[in-house]
Amino acid sequence: MAKTSHYTLVLVESFNPISTSGRHGKVHVRPVAGQHLFPPTLFVECSKSLTTDYPVGTQFRIRAKLSDVKGTPFVYSYFDWPFEVVK
């Protein structure tokens, strides 16, 4: 999966992963299924408030892009950018 150089709107959701091995926190963010470039198997790096200020399962619309700067593909959104609570 190649990284993308442009940001786009992505629908994501908070969730409790089965394993948090090598990850921080109990709640994480992933893309919602059905988005061509953003499968739900990817983790999302974004504002921590998405996992701390809203119930697990909340969906958000964020501005993000694919990245692999850390060696493993993930979705990146600058932590201070605004986001929309979808449901």
CORTAHU-V950974 format. One record per residue. N is the residue number from 1. RES is the residue in one letter. D_LAST is the distance of its C-alpha to the last C-alpha in Angstrom with 2 decimals. Layout:
N_RES_D_LAST ; N_RES_D_LAST
This chain:
1_M_28.76 ; 2_A_29.71 ; 3_K_27.96 ; 4_T_26.90 ; 5_S_28.28 ; 6_H_25.68 ; 7_Y_22.12 ; 8_T_19.45 ; 9_L_15.72 ; 10_V_14.06 ; 11_L_10.65 ; 12_V_10.57 ; 13_E_9.25 ; 14_S_11.06 ; 15_F_13.53 ; 16_N_16.95 ; 17_P_19.63 ; 18_I_22.68 ; 19_S_24.93 ; 20_T_24.58 ; 21_S_28.14 ; 22_G_28.72 ; 23_R_25.25 ; 24_H_24.34 ; 25_G_21.99 ; 26_K_20.43 ; 27_V_16.82 ; 28_H_16.46 ; 29_V_14.25 ; 30_R_14.75 ; 31_P_14.04 ; 32_V_12.11 ; 33_A_15.06 ; 34_G_16.72 ; 35_Q_17.19 ; 36_H_20.96 ; 37_L_21.76 ; 38_F_19.00 ; 39_P_19.34 ; 40_P_17.26 ; 41_T_20.58 ; 42_L_20.46 ; 43_F_19.49 ; 44_V_17.87 ; 45_E_19.75 ; 46_C_17.73 ; 47_S_17.20 ; 48_K_17.61 ; 49_S_15.28 ; 50_L_12.26 ; 51_T_14.00 ; 52_T_15.62 ; 53_D_13.60 ; 54_Y_10.24 ; 55_P_10.16 ; 56_V_10.93 ; 57_G_8.50 ; 58_T_5.64 ; 59_Q_5.25 ; 60_F_7.24 ; 61_R_9.82 ; 62_I_13.18 ; 63_R_16.79 ; 64_A_18.67 ; 65_K_21.68 ; 66_L_23.40 ; 67_S_26.04 ; 68_D_28.67 ; 69_V_30.44 ; 70_K_30.48 ; 71_G_31.93 ; 72_T_28.90 ; 73_P_26.28 ; 74_F_22.93 ; 75_V_20.24 ; 76_Y_20.98 ; 77_S_19.23 ; 78_Y_21.22 ; 79_F_20.00 ; 80_D_20.53 ; 81_W_18.72 ; 82_P_15.88 ; 83_F_12.32 ; 84_E_9.28 ; 85_V_5.92 ; 86_V_3.83 ; 87_K_0.00
